[in-house]
């Protein structure tokens, strides 16, 4: 059963209110954002096995292990996914239009190297955003580690 935006907001507020009153709620959901927004503790079950348990913050600390760098360049097609993936500290690269989402272990080094390599191709960084892994990325890492 799905809920419209208003219905979901009413249910979420009710769950939060009951929790503030000290009532324990077991929430089963396939929506990882819902779990990260509503729950004090999360248990991830993959293929019938408990694979991770913790608060949203604990799960992020334990399973993110990297940061996400979002970049675009002033000169379109100056950098390719292959170019970026060769930089030490780059874990994974994806592209959407002219923007790249890069999962990195060493954001400062990767940013400096991206700027240097872009300059060598007559371009520069146009947009840079550094953020931690979001709920979905953490969930995918949990599932990925349990599948290994």
C-alpha positions as CSV (number, residue, x, y, z in Angstrom):
1,X,0.0,0.0,0.0
2,X,1.4,3.4,-0.9
3,X,0.7,6.7,0.7
4,X,0.5,10.2,-0.8
5,X,2.8,12.9,0.5
6,X,0.3,14.2,3.0
7,X,-0.6,10.7,4.3
8,X,3.1,9.8,4.7
9,X,3.8,13.0,6.6
10,X,0.9,12.3,9.0
11,X,2.1,8.7,9.6
12,X,5.7,9.8,10.1
13,X,4.6,12.5,12.6
14,X,2.5,10.0,14.5
15,X,5.5,7.5,14.7
16,X,7.8,10.3,16.0
17,X,5.2,11.4,18.6
18,X,4.7,7.9,19.9
19,X,8.5,7.4,20.0
20,X,8.9,10.6,22.0
21,X,6.3,9.2,24.5
22,X,8.6,6.2,25.1
23,X,6.7,3.8,22.9
24,X,8.8,1.3,21.0
25,X,7.8,0.8,17.4
26,X,9.0,-1.9,15.1
27,X,9.0,-0.5,11.6
28,X,9.4,-2.8,8.6
29,X,10.2,-0.9,5.4
30,X,12.0,-1.2,2.1
31,X,12.5,2.5,2.1
32,X,16.0,3.1,3.5
33,X,15.4,6.9,3.7
34,X,12.3,6.2,5.9
35,X,14.4,4.0,8.2
36,X,17.2,6.6,8.5
37,X,14.7,9.4,9.2
38,X,12.4,7.6,11.7
39,X,14.4,5.0,13.5
40,X,16.8,5.2,16.5
41,X,18.2,1.8,15.6
42,X,18.2,0.0,12.3
43,X,18.6,-3.7,11.5
44,X,19.3,-4.6,7.9
45,X,18.3,-8.1,6.8
46,X,19.7,-9.4,3.5
47,X,18.6,-12.8,2.2
48,X,17.1,-13.8,5.5
49,X,20.3,-13.0,7.5
50,X,20.9,-10.1,9.9
51,X,23.8,-8.2,8.3
52,X,24.0,-4.9,10.3
53,X,22.5,-3.3,13.4
54,X,23.0,0.2,14.7
55,X,21.8,3.8,14.8
56,X,21.8,5.6,11.5
57,X,24.9,7.5,12.6
58,X,26.7,4.3,13.6
59,X,25.8,2.6,10.3
60,X,27.1,5.7,8.3
61,X,30.4,5.7,10.3
62,X,30.9,2.0,9.9
63,X,29.9,1.5,6.3
64,X,30.5,4.7,4.5
65,X,34.3,4.6,4.7
66,X,34.5,7.2,2.0
67,X,33.0,10.5,0.8
68,X,31.2,11.5,-2.3
69,X,32.6,14.2,-4.5
70,X,30.3,15.7,-7.1
71,X,32.1,17.7,-9.9
72,X,31.7,19.2,-13.3
73,X,34.2,20.9,-15.5
74,X,34.2,24.2,-17.5
75,X,35.0,22.3,-20.7
76,X,32.6,19.5,-21.5
77,X,34.2,16.2,-22.3
78,X,37.6,17.4,-21.0
79,X,37.6,14.5,-18.4
80,X,36.2,11.0,-18.9
81,X,35.1,8.4,-16.3
82,X,38.2,6.5,-17.3
83,X,40.5,9.5,-16.7
84,X,38.9,10.0,-13.3
85,X,39.0,6.3,-12.3
86,X,42.8,6.3,-12.7
87,X,43.3,8.8,-9.9
88,X,44.6,7.2,-6.7
89,X,41.9,7.5,-4.0
90,X,39.0,7.1,-6.5
91,X,36.8,4.1,-5.5
92,X,34.0,4.5,-8.0
93,X,32.9,7.0,-10.7
94,X,29.5,7.5,-12.4
95,X,28.4,10.2,-14.8
96,X,25.1,12.0,-15.4
97,X,25.2,14.5,-18.3
98,X,28.3,16.6,-17.7
99,X,28.5,15.9,-14.0
100,X,30.4,13.2,-12.2
101,X,29.7,11.5,-8.9
102,X,33.0,10.2,-7.5
103,X,33.3,8.0,-4.4
104,X,36.7,8.8,-2.8
105,X,38.8,7.7,0.1
106,X,41.0,10.9,0.0
107,X,38.9,13.8,-1.1
108,X,41.5,16.6,-0.8
109,X,44.1,14.7,-2.9
110,X,41.4,13.7,-5.5
111,X,40.2,17.3,-5.8
112,X,43.7,18.7,-6.3
113,X,44.4,16.0,-8.9
114,X,41.2,16.6,-10.7
115,X,42.0,20.4,-10.9
116,X,45.6,19.6,-12.1
117,X,44.4,17.2,-14.8
118,X,41.6,19.5,-15.9
119,X,44.1,22.4,-16.3
120,X,46.4,20.2,-18.4
121,X,43.4,19.8,-20.8
122,X,42.5,23.5,-20.9
123,X,39.6,23.2,-18.4
124,X,38.9,23.8,-14.7
125,X,36.5,22.6,-12.1
126,X,33.2,24.3,-12.6
127,X,31.3,22.8,-9.7
128,X,32.5,20.9,-6.6
129,X,30.4,19.4,-3.8
130,X,31.8,17.1,-1.1
131,X,29.4,15.2,1.1
132,X,29.2,12.0,3.2
133,X,27.5,8.9,1.9
134,X,23.7,9.1,2.0
135,X,21.4,6.5,3.4
136,X,21.1,4.6,0.1
137,X,24.8,4.5,-0.5
138,X,25.4,3.2,3.1
139,X,22.7,0.5,2.6
140,X,24.2,-0.6,-0.7
141,X,27.6,-1.0,1.0
142,X,26.0,-3.0,3.8
143,X,24.3,-5.3,1.3
144,X,27.5,-5.5,-0.9
145,X,29.6,-6.5,2.1
146,X,27.1,-9.2,3.2
147,X,27.0,-10.6,-0.4
148,X,30.8,-10.9,-0.5
